[in-house]
Amino acid sequence: MTHLPGGAFRGRTSLVSVAFPRSLTSISPHAFCGCSALSSVTLPAGLTSIGWHAFLRCSFLASVTLPLPDGLSIDDGAFFDCPLNDEAKAAVQAINFWAVRPSIDARGHATVPEGGTTIASSAFSDCSALASVTFPASLTSIGDTAFFNCSALSSVTLPAGLVSIGGSAFERCSFLASGHATLPEGLTTIASCAFSCCDSLVSVSLPASLVSIGDDAFEWCSSLVSVTFPAGLTSIGSCAFEGCSALASV
């Protein structure tokens, strides 16, 4: 056997341990997702890839023994919501930082290290403890649903080099930008639903570099009263400001 299919053991809450064949080379997405009794895995030396969310929400998984990192790829989110011990977390993140959710300290703060250019899709989605984030100056893109439903996220300072904000990136961040949001010069794209349902957003200044605003980008931002559009904006998507009942100045 060389390939473990997607979802092969998904939701098997009674699964305690796994013996992998030496011939195994790939573990597909969601293969062990939700295996909440699985506490440790030792992966075979010939393994070359671990798929997206392969071990998502294995809520008891603390120990992971990886093969030598040369030739091994680990997709984003492969070990999201797993309580990996420090050794396992360091080994996984040495291959792909976004294979594990970044740590959130006791104050609800997370720091994305310098050098990274993107925030992975769903990186912090549904992290109800997240209150603030420090972004690296090197950041150029924020992935889809990166901060979806981070209900305690109160403020973000986006770096000057940011070019794109993905779909639903900050959707349902109900306390986000309590007041005014300034998006950085250089930003060209705000994707669909990027700031949808951000209830505390009152005003937003869009940079001169902005080219497009996606469908539903600011829908149901019920406190939004003013928006300043740049001269170079070429596209505003369908229902981009639907439900913005307080919007009085454009």
C-alpha positions as CSV (number, residue, x, y, z in Angstrom):
1,M,0.0,0.0,0.0
2,T,1.4,3.4,-1.0
3,H,-1.5,5.7,-0.7
4,L,-4.0,6.3,2.1
5,P,-7.2,7.7,0.6
6,G,-8.9,10.9,1.7
7,G,-11.2,10.5,4.7
8,A,-10.1,6.9,5.2
9,F,-10.5,7.0,9.0
10,R,-12.4,10.2,9.3
11,G,-14.4,10.5,12.5
12,R,-13.3,7.2,13.9
13,T,-13.4,8.3,17.5
14,S,-12.5,4.9,18.9
15,L,-9.2,4.8,16.9
16,V,-6.3,4.7,19.4
17,S,-3.3,3.7,17.3
18,V,-2.2,3.2,13.7
19,A,0.5,0.9,12.3
20,F,1.6,2.3,8.9
21,P,3.1,0.1,6.2
22,R,6.7,0.8,5.2
23,S,5.5,1.2,1.6
24,L,3.3,4.2,2.4
25,T,4.2,7.4,0.5
26,S,1.2,9.7,0.9
27,I,-1.6,10.5,3.4
28,S,-4.6,12.2,1.7
29,P,-6.7,15.1,3.0
30,H,-8.9,14.4,6.1
31,A,-7.5,10.8,6.4
32,F,-7.6,10.9,10.2
33,C,-9.8,14.1,10.7
34,G,-11.7,13.9,14.0
35,C,-9.9,10.8,15.4
36,S,-10.2,12.2,18.9
37,A,-8.6,9.2,20.7
38,L,-5.5,9.0,18.6
39,S,-2.6,10.1,20.9
40,S,0.6,9.4,18.9
41,V,1.7,8.5,15.4
42,T,5.0,7.2,14.0
43,L,5.1,7.9,10.3
44,P,7.1,5.6,7.9
45,A,10.5,6.6,6.5
46,G,9.3,6.6,2.9
47,L,6.4,9.0,3.4
48,T,6.6,12.0,1.1
49,S,3.3,13.9,1.6
50,I,0.7,14.6,4.3
51,G,-2.5,16.2,2.9
52,W,-4.6,19.2,4.0
53,H,-6.4,18.6,7.3
54,A,-5.1,15.0,7.4
55,F,-5.1,15.0,11.2
56,L,-7.5,17.9,11.8
57,R,-9.1,17.9,15.2
58,C,-7.3,14.9,16.5
59,S,-7.9,16.4,19.9
60,F,-5.7,14.0,21.8
61,L,-2.7,13.8,19.4
62,A,0.4,15.0,21.2
63,S,3.2,13.0,19.7
64,V,4.2,12.8,16.0
65,T,7.3,11.1,14.8
66,L,8.2,12.3,11.3
67,P,10.6,10.7,8.8
68,L,13.6,12.7,7.8
69,P,12.3,16.1,6.4
70,D,14.2,15.8,3.1
71,G,11.5,15.1,0.5
72,L,8.5,15.4,2.9
73,S,5.8,17.9,2.3
74,I,3.0,18.8,4.8
75,D,0.0,20.7,3.6
76,D,-1.4,23.7,5.4
77,G,-3.7,22.8,8.3
78,A,-2.6,19.1,8.4
79,F,-2.3,19.2,12.2
80,F,-4.8,22.0,13.0
81,D,-6.4,21.7,16.5
82,C,-4.0,19.0,17.6
83,P,-2.4,19.5,21.0
84,L,1.1,18.6,19.7
85,N,3.9,18.6,22.2
86,D,6.7,21.2,21.7
87,E,9.0,18.7,20.0
88,A,6.4,17.5,17.5
89,K,5.1,21.1,16.8
90,A,8.7,22.3,16.1
91,A,9.4,19.4,13.8
92,V,6.1,19.9,11.8
93,Q,6.5,23.7,11.6
94,A,10.1,23.3,10.4
95,I,8.6,21.8,7.2
96,N,5.5,24.0,7.0
97,F,4.7,26.7,9.5
98,W,1.0,26.7,8.6
99,A,0.6,23.0,9.2
100,V,-0.1,23.8,12.8
101,R,-2.1,26.8,14.1
102,P,0.2,29.5,15.6
103,S,0.2,29.8,19.3
104,I,-2.1,32.3,21.0
105,D,-0.8,33.7,24.3
106,A,-2.8,34.3,27.5
107,R,-3.7,37.8,26.4
108,G,-5.2,36.5,23.2
109,H,-2.3,37.7,21.0
110,A,-0.6,35.8,18.1
111,T,2.5,36.7,16.3
112,V,3.2,35.6,12.7
113,P,7.0,35.5,12.3
114,E,9.0,37.6,9.9
115,G,9.7,36.2,6.5
116,G,6.3,34.8,5.8
117,T,4.4,36.2,2.7
118,T,1.0,34.7,3.3
119,I,-1.5,33.8,6.0
120,A,-2.8,30.4,5.1
121,S,-6.5,29.7,4.4
122,S,-8.4,29.1,7.6
123,A,-5.3,29.8,9.7
124,F,-7.1,31.2,12.6
125,S,-10.7,30.5,11.7
126,D,-13.1,30.2,14.6
127,C,-10.4,31.0,17.1
128,S,-12.6,32.7,19.7
129,A,-9.7,33.5,22.0
130,L,-7.8,35.6,19.4
131,A,-7.9,39.3,20.3
132,S,-4.9,40.7,18.3
133,V,-2.3,39.7,15.7
134,T,1.2,41.0,14.8
135,F,1.8,40.6,11.1
136,P,5.3,40.5,9.5
137,A,6.4,43.3,7.2
138,S,6.9,40.7,4.5
139,L,3.2,39.8,4.3
140,T,1.6,40.1,0.8
141,S,-1.6,38.1,1.1
142,I,-4.2,36.9,3.5
143,G,-5.9,33.6,2.6
144,D,-9.6,32.8,2.4
145,T,-11.3,32.5,5.8
146,A,-8.0,33.2,7.5
147,F,-9.7,35.0,10.4
148,F,-13.3,33.8,9.9
149,N,-15.5,34.2,13.0
150,C,-12.7,35.4,15.3
151,S,-15.3,37.0,17.5
152,A,-12.8,38.6,19.9
153,L,-10.5,40.1,17.3
154,S,-10.6,43.8,18.1
155,S,-7.9,45.3,16.0
156,V,-5.4,44.6,13.2
157,T,-2.7,46.6,11.7
158,L,-2.1,45.4,8.2
159,P,1.4,45.8,6.8
160,A,2.3,48.2,4.0
161,G,3.2,45.4,1.5
162,L,-0.2,43.6,1.7
163,V,-1.6,43.1,-1.9
164,S,-4.7,41.0,-1.4
165,I,-7.3,40.0,1.2
166,G,-9.0,36.7,0.5
167,G,-12.6,35.6,0.5
168,S,-14.2,35.8,4.0
169,A,-10.8,36.6,5.5
170,F,-12.3,38.7,8.3
171,E,-16.0,37.7,8.0
172,R,-17.9,37.7,11.2
173,C,-15.1,39.4,13.2
174,S,-17.9,41.2,15.0
175,F,-15.6,43.5,17.0
176,L,-13.1,44.2,14.3
177,A,-11.9,47.7,13.8
178,S,-14.2,49.4,16.4
179,G,-14.2,52.7,14.5
180,H,-12.1,53.4,11.4
181,A,-10.3,50.9,9.2
182,T,-7.4,52.0,7.1
183,L,-6.2,49.6,4.5
184,P,-2.6,49.8,3.3
185,E,-1.4,51.5,0.1
186,G,-0.5,48.7,-2.3
187,L,-3.6,46.7,-1.6
188,T,-5.2,45.8,-5.0
189,T,-7.9,43.2,-4.1
190,I,-10.6,42.7,-1.5
191,A,-12.3,39.4,-2.2
192,S,-15.8,38.3,-1.7
193,C,-17.2,38.5,1.9
194,A,-13.8,39.7,3.2
195,F,-15.3,42.0,5.9
196,S,-18.9,40.7,5.8
197,C,-20.8,41.0,9.1
198,C,-18.1,43.1,10.9
199,D,-20.7,44.8,13.1
200,S,-18.4,47.4,14.7
201,L,-16.8,48.7,11.5
202,V,-17.9,52.4,11.2
203,S,-15.8,53.8,8.4
204,V,-13.2,52.6,5.9
205,S,-10.6,54.3,3.8
206,L,-9.7,52.4,0.7
207,P,-6.2,52.9,-0.8
208,A,-5.5,54.5,-4.2
209,S,-4.0,51.2,-5.4
210,L,-7.3,49.3,-4.9
211,V,-8.7,47.8,-8.2
212,S,-11.5,45.5,-7.1
213,I,-14.0,44.9,-4.3
214,G,-15.6,41.4,-4.4
215,D,-19.2,40.3,-4.1
216,D,-20.6,40.8,-0.6
217,A,-17.3,42.2,0.6
218,F,-18.8,44.5,3.3
219,E,-22.3,43.1,3.5
220,W,-24.2,43.5,6.7
221,C,-21.6,45.8,8.3
222,S,-24.5,47.4,10.1
223,S,-22.5,50.2,11.8
224,L,-20.7,51.3,8.6
225,V,-21.5,55.0,7.9
226,S,-18.9,56.1,5.4
227,V,-16.7,54.7,2.7
228,T,-14.1,56.6,0.5
229,F,-13.5,55.0,-2.9
230,P,-10.3,55.6,-4.8
231,A,-10.2,56.9,-8.3
232,G,-8.6,53.8,-9.7
233,L,-11.3,51.4,-8.5
234,T,-12.6,49.4,-11.5
235,S,-14.9,46.8,-10.0
236,I,-17.4,46.7,-7.1
237,G,-19.0,43.3,-6.8
238,S,-22.7,42.3,-6.4
239,C,-24.2,43.2,-3.0
240,A,-20.8,44.5,-1.8
241,F,-22.5,46.8,0.7
242,E,-25.8,45.0,1.1
243,G,-27.4,45.4,4.5
244,C,-25.2,48.4,5.5
245,S,-28.2,50.2,6.9
246,A,-26.2,53.1,8.4
247,L,-24.2,53.9,5.3
248,A,-24.8,57.6,4.6
249,S,-21.6,58.9,2.9
250,V,-19.8,57.5,-0.1
